[in-house]
Amino acid sequence: MNEFQARVVRRSFEEIWPIVDQVATLFYYRLFQSAPRLRSCFLGDVVEQRRWFVTALTALVASSGDLKTSNGELAKLLEGRIA
């Protein structure tokens, strides 16, 4: 991703931030509508899962354009979340 693309991603994320919980809710709704079998992968608290999604998305956006940082941030977030 070049710097221009990274700025576009960050600006877009800033625009959706006021409704980020709705975005997360819609994400999971559409995910489970298109792939119902994935619902069994998310057995925990739905609200907590949405919070985690927003945290992961925020980390990705903050490091957009820097794949090494993105991968490191995601690895930290995933610790203890995957069996």
C-alpha positions in Angstrom: 0.0 0.0 0.0 1.4 3.4 -0.9 1.2 6.5 1.2 -1.8 7.9 -0.7 -3.8 4.7 -0.2 -2.8 4.6 3.5 -4.2 8.1 3.9 -7.4 7.2 2.2 -7.8 4.2 4.5 -7.2 6.3 7.6 -9.5 9.1 6.4 -12.3 6.6 5.7 -11.9 5.0 9.1 -12.1 8.4 10.7 -15.4 8.9 8.9 -17.0 5.7 10.1 -15.6 6.0 13.7 -18.8 7.6 15.1 -20.7 4.5 14.0 -18.0 1.9 14.4 -20.1 -0.3 16.7 -22.8 -0.4 14.0 -20.2 -1.2 11.4 -18.9 -4.1 13.6 -22.5 -5.4 14.1 -23.2 -5.2 10.4 -19.9 -7.0 9.6 -20.8 -10.0 11.7 -24.4 -10.0 10.5 -23.3 -10.1 6.9 -20.5 -12.6 7.6 -23.0 -15.0 9.2 -25.6 -14.4 6.5 -23.0 -15.3 3.8 -21.3 -18.1 5.7 -23.5 -19.5 8.4 -21.1 -22.3 9.2 -18.7 -19.7 10.6 -21.0 -18.8 13.5 -19.7 -21.8 15.5 -16.2 -20.2 15.4 -17.5 -17.3 17.5 -18.9 -18.8 20.7 -18.1 -16.0 23.1 -19.8 -12.8 24.1 -21.0 -11.1 20.9 -20.4 -7.6 22.4 -16.8 -8.6 23.3 -16.3 -10.0 19.9 -17.4 -6.7 18.3 -15.0 -4.8 20.6 -12.2 -7.1 19.6 -13.0 -6.6 15.9 -12.9 -2.8 16.4 -9.6 -3.0 18.2 -8.1 -5.2 15.5 -9.4 -2.9 12.8 -8.1 0.2 14.6 -4.6 -1.4 14.9 -4.6 -2.3 11.2 -5.7 1.2 10.1 -3.2 2.8 12.4 -0.4 0.8 10.8 -1.7 0.9 7.3 1.1 1.0 4.9 3.5 -0.8 7.3 2.9 -4.5 6.8 5.5 -5.6 9.4 3.8 -3.4 12.1 0.3 -4.7 11.1 1.4 -8.3 11.3 3.0 -7.7 14.7 0.0 -5.9 16.1 -2.4 -8.6 14.9 -0.2 -11.3 16.4 -0.4 -9.6 19.8 -4.2 -9.2 19.5 -4.6 -12.9 18.5 -2.7 -14.2 21.5 -5.1 -16.3 23.5 -8.0 -15.9 21.0 -7.2 -18.9 18.9 -7.3 -22.4 20.3 
